[in-house]
Amino acid sequence: MDDQHDRARETLFDLPTEPNTRSVGGVPAGRPRLQRADRDQVRMRAASLDELLPADHRARLVWEFVERLDLTALHARIRAVEGHAGRPPIDPAILVALWLYATLDGVGSARELARLVDAHDAYRWIAGGVGVNHHTLADIRSGDADLLEDLLVQSVATLTMAETDDAWTVAQDGVRVRGSAGAGSFHRRDRLTDALADAELRVRSLRTELDADPNARSRRQAAAAERAARQRAERVRRALEALPGIEAAKRRKGRSPDEARASTTDPDARVMRMGDGGWRPAFNVQYATEVGSGLVCGVAVTTVGSDQGELEPMRQRLRRCFGRVPDAVLVDGGYVDLGVIGRLADDGTIVHAPPPVPRDVGRDRYRPLPDDPPAIAAWRIRMGTPEGQERYRARGETAEWVNALARNRGLQRLRVRGTERVRAAVTWFALAHNVMQADLLRRRVLGDGA
């Protein structure tokens, strides 16, 4: 009998126990049966890259924008041509589109962008199966600033008023952006002189070691060390060359030139007062935006913390890019310089900026002074009228809006060093802004957008 019971229990699998028929609130009691995730199972998905994104995806918008640009200057640099040896490089349109989309996403790292090309459908769609590496991406992002400026002009030329006979109004504003230089890298002249001597001695020592070492692996390591030492020596030398200008600025402010300091990591960076009241190494980025279309039409980078004096250089930059100067510019009080306002008025550009508050509280700041030139008197009167003040209010809706969007897209701290490389980096933010703004203008024309 016991043997029969033992054989009955020997089954291929456990038999279910008697179900529990009790229920709570009409729901059967017991452990629920669930469909659980199985992430180890291999699945195959047959789909083209084009099927990965919906028709209205932003990546398609970026690609359409890039296709309208003339990239001849980038193509001219390609040395692999038909009929000759050489590996075909990546299509410049792919690299430009990747950086524009990454900028809109707030991605500023070349390594992160290279990772996204492998991991994210939108970036994978833009690349179209072409492999990219972070070195190539980094080179184009901080490459030729003048070439990127040309692309910016192209992005504006077909939509802006700059090529028409209509009035052209531009709003300009500056935004200070934290530089890549370390706060502890700023030194005075005596310290920089000692650092240069040490760096040059290090370069000579490593060069001697490199020439004497027959081991290939050691030679590669020594060559890398010698290159790093040479680059540091060059940065210290540039810091010493920048000191006279910094000392002159100290004198103009009535301070001792002995206080002048320059950075050994980025000689172009200057310590500026930031929006939060703190002092940090930074660059002053100037954006000029067309009122009405909202397109950024000019980008400049300066190492001066004040906006005063930046109105004329931007105006000349716009003349060089578009062949004409704005009919009117809207700027805040930080740009006010009576000499500049007068010169711009004589050259056909009206300035809309608030007159400074007089020390005499009883004087109307919109009333001309007895010795005001005609252009300055007209400026004061103009800014006191309802029409002038209404026109000036468009500045905040244009220039400050562009700066805020750039901040939201990652323009918080620069990853590159040197004024020209910084100018290239911040121009990407202007291009990315114009991508979205051009689409908004197109939808307005078609009547399917706000």
C-alpha positions in Angstrom: 0.0 0.0 0.0 2.8 2.4 0.9 4.5 1.6 -2.4 1.4 2.5 -4.4 1.1 5.9 -2.6 4.8 6.6 -3.4 4.2 5.8 -7.1 1.2 8.0 -7.2 3.2 10.9 -6.0 5.9 10.4 -8.7 4.5 12.7 -11.5 6.1 14.7 -14.2 5.0 18.0 -12.6 3.2 19.2 -9.6 -0.5 18.9 -9.8 -2.4 22.1 -9.0 -3.8 22.2 -5.5 -7.5 22.5 -4.9 -8.5 26.0 -6.0 -9.5 28.5 -3.3 -13.1 29.4 -4.1 -13.2 32.1 -1.5 -13.5 35.7 -2.9 -13.2 39.2 -1.6 -15.5 41.7 -3.1 -16.2 39.4 -6.0 -12.5 39.0 -6.8 -11.1 35.4 -6.4 -8.5 35.2 -3.6 -5.0 33.8 -4.2 -1.8 35.0 -5.9 -2.6 36.9 -9.2 -1.3 35.6 -12.5 0.7 38.2 -14.4 2.5 38.7 -17.7 6.0 39.5 -16.5 8.8 41.2 -18.5 11.3 39.0 -20.2 14.2 41.1 -21.3 16.5 38.2 -22.1 14.5 37.0 -25.0 16.0 37.9 -28.4 13.6 39.7 -30.7 14.1 40.9 -34.3 12.5 44.1 -35.6 12.5 44.5 -39.3 12.2 48.3 -40.0 14.1 50.8 -42.0 15.7 53.9 -40.4 13.1 56.0 -42.0 10.3 54.1 -40.2 11.8 54.9 -36.8 10.6 58.5 -36.7 7.1 59.9 -37.3 6.7 62.3 -40.2 6.6 65.4 -38.0 9.7 64.5 -35.9 12.1 67.4 -35.1 15.0 65.5 -36.5 13.4 65.6 -40.0 12.9 69.4 -39.5 16.7 69.8 -38.8 17.6 67.7 -41.8 15.4 69.8 -44.1 17.0 72.9 -42.7 20.5 71.6 -43.4 19.6 70.5 -46.9 18.8 74.2 -47.7 22.3 75.3 -46.6 25.1 75.7 -49.1 27.9 73.5 -47.6 30.3 74.1 -50.5 33.0 75.5 -48.2 33.0 72.2 -46.2 33.0 70.1 -49.3 36.0 72.1 -50.6 38.1 70.7 -47.7 37.5 67.1 -48.7 40.6 65.6 -50.2 39.1 62.2 -51.2 37.7 62.8 -54.7 36.5 60.6 -57.5 39.3 59.0 -59.5 41.8 59.3 -56.6 42.7 57.2 -53.6 41.4 58.0 -50.2 38.7 57.0 -47.8 35.4 58.9 -48.2 34.8 61.2 -45.2 31.5 61.7 -43.5 29.0 63.9 -45.4 29.3 67.4 -43.7 25.5 67.7 -43.8 25.3 64.7 -41.3 27.8 66.3 -38.9 26.0 69.7 -39.1 22.6 68.2 -38.6 23.8 66.1 -35.6 25.2 69.1 -33.8 22.1 71.2 -34.5 19.8 68.5 -33.2 22.1 67.9 -30.2 22.1 71.6 -29.4 18.3 71.7 -29.4 18.5 68.7 -27.0 21.0 70.5 -24.7 23.8 68.1 -25.6 27.2 69.8 -25.8 29.6 66.9 -25.4 31.1 65.2 -28.5 31.5 61.9 -26.6 27.9 62.0 -25.5 26.7 62.8 -29.1 28.7 59.9 -30.5 27.0 57.6 -27.9 23.6 58.9 -28.9 24.2 58.1 -32.5 24.4 54.5 -31.5 21.7 54.5 -28.8 18.9 57.0 -29.9 16.6 56.6 -32.9 16.6 60.3 -33.8 20.4 60.6 -33.9 20.6 57.2 -35.7 18.2 58.5 -38.3 20.2 61.6 -38.9 23.5 59.6 -39.3 21.7 57.2 -41.7 24.0 54.3 -40.9 27.2 56.3 -41.1 29.5 55.7 -38.2 30.9 58.8 -36.4 33.4 59.3 -33.6 33.8 62.0 -31.0 37.0 63.4 -32.6 35.3 64.2 -35.9 32.3 65.7 -34.0 34.6 67.8 -31.8 36.5 69.1 -34.8 33.5 70.5 -36.6 31.9 72.0 -33.5 34.8 74.2 -32.6 36.3 74.6 -36.0 36.1 77.6 -38.3 33.9 80.3 -36.7 33.8 82.3 -39.9 32.4 79.3 -41.8 29.7 78.8 -39.2 28.9 82.5 -39.4 28.4 82.1 -43.1 25.9 79.3 -42.4 24.1 81.6 -40.0 23.9 84.3 -42.7 22.4 81.7 -45.1 19.8 80.7 -42.5 18.7 84.3 -42.3 19.1 85.6 -45.8 15.9 84.0 -47.3 13.7 85.2 -44.4 15.2 88.4 -43.0 14.5 91.9 -43.9 18.2 92.5 -44.5 17.9 91.9 -48.2 14.8 94.0 -48.8 14.0 97.7 -48.9 11.8 97.5 -45.8 13.0 98.9 -42.4 15.3 96.5 -40.6 15.2 96.6 -36.8 17.6 94.5 -34.7 17.7 93.9 -30.9 21.1 93.2 -29.3 21.9 91.9 -25.9 24.9 90.2 -24.2 25.0 87.2 -22.0 28.1 86.3 -19.9 28.9 82.6 -20.1 31.3 80.8 -17.7 34.5 79.9 -19.5 36.6 76.8 -19.3 39.4 78.4 -17.4 39.8 77.5 -13.8 39.4 80.2 -11.2 42.9 79.3 -9.8 44.6 79.5 -13.1 44.9 83.4 -13.0 48.4 84.7 -12.1 50.3 87.9 -12.0 53.3 88.8 -14.2 56.0 87.4 -11.9 54.3 84.1 -11.4 53.6 83.8 -15.2 57.3 84.5 -15.9 58.4 81.8 -13.6 55.8 79.4 -15.0 57.0 80.1 -18.6 60.6 79.3 -17.6 59.6 76.1 -16.0 57.5 75.1 -18.9 60.2 75.7 -21.5 62.7 73.8 -19.4 60.3 70.9 -19.2 59.9 70.9 -23.0 63.6 70.8 -23.6 64.0 68.0 -21.1 61.3 65.9 -22.6 62.7 66.6 -26.1 66.1 65.3 -25.1 64.5 62.2 -23.5 62.4 61.6 -26.6 65.4 61.7 -28.9 67.5 59.4 -26.7 64.8 56.7 -26.0 64.8 53.9 -28.7 61.8 52.1 -27.3 58.7 52.7 -29.5 56.2 52.5 -26.7 58.2 54.8 -24.5 58.7 57.2 -27.5 54.9 57.5 -27.9 54.4 58.3 -24.2 57.3 60.7 -24.2 56.0 62.4 -27.4 52.6 62.9 -25.7 54.2 64.3 -22.6 56.4 66.6 -24.7 53.4 67.8 -26.7 51.4 68.6 -23.5 54.4 70.5 -22.1 54.7 72.5 -25.3 51.0 73.4 -25.3 51.3 74.6 -21.7 54.3 76.7 -22.5 52.3 78.3 -25.4 49.4 79.0 -23.1 51.6 80.7 -20.5 53.3 82.7 -23.3 49.9 83.9 -24.5 48.9 84.8 -21.0 52.0 87.0 -20.7 51.2 88.6 -24.1 47.6 89.4 -22.8 48.8 91.1 -19.7 49.5 94.6 -21.2 45.9 94.9 -22.3 44.7 93.8 -18.9 47.0 96.2 -17.2 45.7 99.1 -19.5 42.2 98.2 -18.5 43.1 98.4 -14.8 44.6 101.9 -15.3 41.5 103.1 -17.1 39.5 102.1 -14.0 41.9 103.9 -11.7 43.4 100.7 -10.3 47.0 99.5 -10.0 48.3 97.5 -13.1 50.0 95.2 -10.6 46.5 93.6 -10.0 46.4 92.4 -13.6 46.2 88.6 -13.9 45.9 86.2 -16.8 44.9 82.5 -17.0 47.3 79.8 -17.9 44.6 77.5 -19.1 42.7 80.0 -21.3 44.5 83.3 -21.8 41.5 84.8 -23.6 39.1 84.4 -20.6 38.5 87.3 -18.2 37.0 87.4 -14.7 33.6 89.0 -15.1 30.7 89.7 -12.8 28.0 87.2 -13.5 24.2 87.5 -13.3 24.2 86.1 -9.8 26.6 88.7 -8.5 29.6 86.3 -8.4 32.9 86.8 -10.2 34.1 84.0 -12.5 36.2 83.4 -15.7 33.8 84.1 -18.6 33.2 85.5 -22.1 30.6 88.1 -23.1 28.5 86.6 -25.9 26.6 89.1 -28.0 23.5 88.1 -30.0 21.8 90.4 -32.5 18.2 89.3 -33.3 15.9 90.7 -36.0 12.7 92.1 -34.5 9.7 90.5 -36.1 11.1 87.3 -37.5 13.0 86.5 -34.3 16.0 85.1 -36.3 19.5 85.6 -34.9 21.5 87.5 -37.5 24.7 88.3 -35.7 27.0 86.6 -33.1 30.1 88.1 -31.5 32.3 87.2 -28.5 34.2 89.7 -26.4 36.4 89.5 -23.4 35.0 92.7 -21.9 32.4 92.3 -19.2 30.6 95.5 -20.1 28.2 95.8 -23.1 29.2 99.4 -23.6 31.2 99.7 -26.8 29.8 96.5 -28.3 27.1 98.3 -30.4 29.4 99.6 -33.2 31.3 96.3 -33.7 28.1 94.3 -34.1 26.7 96.9 -36.5 29.9 96.6 -38.7 29.6 92.8 -38.6 26.0 93.0 -39.9 27.2 95.4 -42.6 29.9 92.9 -43.7 27.4 89.9 -43.6 24.3 91.5 -45.2 25.7 94.5 -47.1 23.7 97.0 -45.0 23.3 98.2 -41.5 20.1 98.1 -39.4 17.7 101.1 -39.6 17.1 100.8 -35.9 18.7 99.0 -32.9 17.1 98.2 -29.6 19.5 97.9 -26.6 19.4 98.2 -22.9 21.0 101.0 -20.8 24.3 99.1 -20.6 25.0 100.1 -24.2 24.4 103.8 -23.9 27.3 105.9 -25.1 26.4 109.3 -26.4 29.2 109.3 -28.9 28.1 106.0 -30.4 24.5 107.1 -30.5 25.5 110.2 -32.4 27.7 108.4 -34.9 25.1 105.7 -35.6 22.5 108.4 -36.2 24.7 110.1 -38.7 25.2 106.8 -40.5 21.5 106.1 -40.7 20.8 103.9 -37.6 18.4 105.0 -34.9 19.2 103.8 -31.4 16.4 102.9 -29.0 17.8 102.8 -25.5 16.7 104.3 -22.2 18.5 107.5 -21.1 20.3 107.1 -17.8 18.5 108.4 -14.7 19.9 111.8 -13.9 21.5 112.5 -10.5 19.2 115.5 -10.2 16.0 113.8 -9.3 14.0 116.8 -10.4 15.3 116.8 -14.0 13.3 115.0 -16.7 15.7 112.5 -18.3 13.8 112.7 -21.6 14.3 116.5 -21.9 17.4 117.4 -24.0 20.3 119.2 -22.3 21.4 122.6 -23.5 24.7 121.2 -24.9 23.2 118.1 -26.5 24.0 117.6 -30.2 20.9 117.3 -32.4 21.1 113.5 -32.6 21.3 113.1 -28.8 18.5 115.6 -28.3 16.3 113.6 -30.8 17.2 110.4 -28.9 16.1 111.7 -25.6 12.8 113.1 -27.0 12.2 109.9 -28.9 12.5 107.7 -25.8 10.1 109.8 -23.9 7.2 109.4 -26.4 4.7 106.5 -26.1 5.7 105.3 -29.6 9.4 105.2 -28.6 8.7 103.3 -25.4 6.4 100.9 -27.2 9.1 100.2 -29.7 11.7 99.7 -27.0 9.6 97.1 -25.3 10.2 94.7 -28.2 13.8 94.4 -27.1 12.9 92.2 -24.1 10.6 90.1 -26.3 13.4 89.5 -28.8 16.9 89.7 -27.4 16.3 88.5 -23.8 14.1 85.7 -25.2 16.9 84.5 -27.4 19.4 84.5 -24.5 17.0 82.6 -22.3 16.4 79.9 -24.9 20.2 79.6 -25.3 20.6 79.1 -21.6 17.8 76.5 -21.5 19.6 74.6 -24.3 22.8 74.4 -22.4 24.7 77.7 -22.8 25.7 77.6 -19.1 29.4 76.8 -19.3 31.8 76.6 -22.3 33.7 73.4 -23.0 36.2 75.1 -25.4 39.0 77.6 -24.9 40.0 80.6 -26.9 37.8 83.4 -28.3 37.5 82.0 -31.8 36.6 78.5 -30.6 34.1 80.0 -28.2 32.6 82.0 -31.1 32.2 78.8 -33.1 30.5 77.1 -30.1 28.0 79.8 -29.4 27.1 80.2 -33.1 25.7 76.6 -33.0 23.1 78.0 -30.5 22.2 80.7 -32.9 21.8 78.2 -35.8 19.7 75.9 -33.7 17.5 78.8 -32.7 17.0 79.7 -36.4 16.0 76.1 -37.2 13.0 76.3 -34.9 12.2 79.9 -35.7 12.3 79.3 -39.5 9.8 76.5 -39.1 7.5 78.7 -37.0 7.6 81.4 -39.6 6.9 78.8 -42.4 3.9 77.5 -40.5 2.6 81.0 -39.9 2.8 81.6 -43.7 1.0 78.4 -44.4 -1.6 79.2 -41.7 -1.1 76.1 -39.6 0.8 77.6 -36.8 0.4 80.1 -34.0 
